């Protein structure tokens, strides 16, 4: 179970990222104590954590100033995560114990395939697909043999679309029957890339594993840029809506 300060940090972080607090808005300990009905100690600890994450900065006077992430910030962070996951795939392909972790990846691939074949994309399917995708990607990070790769990914995981195994779901596509098949095709393509990554790691082909993971990770950038073309006023809150469902 998370500590009070960790849970509080998660609540404040969610409010900052979703736009409840405006950029450059001042946050005070007293204000947060009242809002969340807690004492000053967990508030102070939560604020220190959020300061390390770069979501707030100390005010020249007292309190903190909100530093809301922008869409450009998300794009830059996605690029970083893509390079880290590509490195992880290469390292796992070189790891002597890689076969011990392949079953977890295979289970995730099969689960995604089965969900796609239902032909329906609702909240339950999205949750299950996100869980399987998270299992696939987190297995690679854990099995790559370099703890700093996973640690660095974790430092940016609080941002929308940056949690390990994040997926994009354009609900406008899945809600229209004539476009739904196009959305399902993209999901099939993503899982086909998973299979190539799996096979490359299984065979110890580090170059192919790294290259395919880089291409796979680049898909997230393409989605965000597509959303920007569709909506010139795209916000971080919009990206959160495209990130599926919680839980």
N, C-alpha and C positions, 0 to 999 in steps of 0.2 A: 504494500500500500504506500502511495506517495505521501510525503510529509506535507504539513499544512502549507509551508512556504512554497513547495514545489507545485502543489495544486493551485495556490494563489497566483504564482507566476504564470501558470498555464492559462488561467482565466484572464489575467491582464494582457498576456501575449495575444490571446484570441481577440480581445477587444482592440488592441493596437492594429493587428494585421487586418481585421475586418473593417476598420475605419470608424469604430465607435469613438476613438480618440483621434482628433485631427493632428496632422503633422505640426510640430512646434508647440503643441498644447502642453501646458504645464501640469505635471502630476505632483501632488503632495502626499506625504505619508498620512496626514490627517484625513484628507479626502478619501484615500483608498481604505483606511480603517473604517470609515463610516459606510462607504459603498459596499464593502465585503464583510462587515461586522466581525472584524478581527482586531487583534492588538497590534502594536507597532512592530514588535519583533519579527513576526512572519512577513510583514509588509517590507521591512528593511531588507530581509534576506531575499525576498522575491525581486525587489528592485535591483539588488546587486547582480542577481542572475541575469535579468533582462538587460542590464548595462553591459555585461560581458558579451551578450548576444548582439549588441549594437542596436537594440530597439529603442533604447532611451539613452540620454546623456545627462550628466549632472548640470544643473542650472548654475549660473554664476552666483545667484543668491542661494535660496534654499529650494529643495525639491529637484525634480527631474524634468527634462524636456523630451517629448515624444519624437522619435525618428521613424516615422512610418516607412516601410519598404515600398519601393515603386515597382512598376512592371519591369523597368530596366534592371533593377536590382535582382528580380527573380530570374530574368534572362541570364544575367551574369552568373548567378549561383547555379543555374541548371547546367551551364557550360562547365563549371568546376566539377559538379557532381558527375557529369558525363566522363570527364577525363579520369576521375578517381575510380569509377566503376569499370572503365576500360582497363585500367591498370590492375584492378582486382581480378578481372577475368584472365588477364595474361598470367598473373602470379599463380592463380589457382590451377591453370593448365600446366604450370611447371611444378606444382606441389606433388610430392611423392604419395601423399595420402588422399589425393583428390577423389579417388573411387569411393572413399568412405562417405562422401557428402553428395554424390550424384543421385542416390535414391530420393533425397528431399527435393532436388530440382526436378526429377522426373515426375514425382507426385504433383508438384505445382503445375507443370506443363499439362498433364492429363486433366487436372481439375479445370484449368482454363478452357481447354478444348471442349470438355463436357458442358460447361456453362455456355459457351458460344453456340454449341449445337442445339441448345434449347430454343434459340431464335428469339429470345425475349431478354430485354435489358431493363430490369426494374431495380429498385433499391436493394432487394435481397441479393439479386444476381451481382450487382455492383459490389456489395460488401464482400461476397464470397470471392469474386474475381480479384479485388484488391488484396484480400488475405493471401490468395495463392501467388499473386504477383510479388507481394512482400516476401513470401517464403523463398521464392526463386532468387530474388536479388540479395536478400540478406544472407542466404546461404553462401553466395559467392564472396560477399564481404567478410564473412566470418571464416571462410575456408582459404582465403588468399594467403594467409601466413604473415600479413603485415597489419598489426593492430592499428597503426596510425591511419590507414585508409578508412576503416570504419569509423574511427574516432573523428576524423575530419568531416566525414559525411554527416555525422551526428550533430556537429556544430552548426550546420545550416538546415537541419531537418525541421526546424520550427517554421520555416517559410512555406507558403503554399506551393505545392507541386515538388517539394524538395524532400519529403519523407521518403525513406527507402521503399521502393516499389510503387511510388505514386503513379496513378494513371489519369488519363483525361477522358471524360465522358461528355460529349456534346449532346445534351438532352434534346435539343431541337431536332437533331438527326434521328434519334431513336424513337421520338414521338410521332414521326411521320412515316407510315408504312412504306412509302415508295423510296424513302431515303435510308430506312433501317438496314437494308442489306449492305449498303455502302459502309455504314458504321460497323457492321459485323465483319465485313471484309478487312477493315483496318485492324480489328482485334485479332483476326486470324493471321494477318501479316505479322503483327507484333509477336504472337506466339510462335509463328514459324521462325522468327529470328531467335526466340528462346531456344528452339530445337537446334538451330545451327550452333549457337553458343555452347549448348550442352554437349553436342557431338565433338566440337573442337576441344573443349576441356577434357572430355573423355579420352580423346586420342592424344592429348598432350600438345595440340597445335596452338601454341601461345599466340602466334601472330594472327591467326584466323579468329581466335577467341577475342582478342583485343579489338580487332577491326570490326567485327560484327557487333560487339557491345557498343563501340563508338557510334556505329550507324543506328543502333537501337536507341541509344540515349538521345541522339540528335532529333528523334521524332518529337520529343517534348518541345524542343525549340521551334520546330516547324508548326506545331499546334499553336503555340503562343503567338507567333508571327502571323498565322492565319487569323487568329482572333483579333489581332491588332488591325489587320486590313479590313476586317468586317466591322470593327467598331473603333473609330479613332479615339474615343474616350474610354478605352478599356481600363479597368481599375483592378487593383489587387483583389478586391472583393469579388469581382467577376471571375477571376482565376480560381478563387476558392470554390465558387459555384461549379466550375468545370472539373473540380477535383473529386467528383463522386460524392460519397456520403461518409459520415463518421461512423466509427464502430466496426 
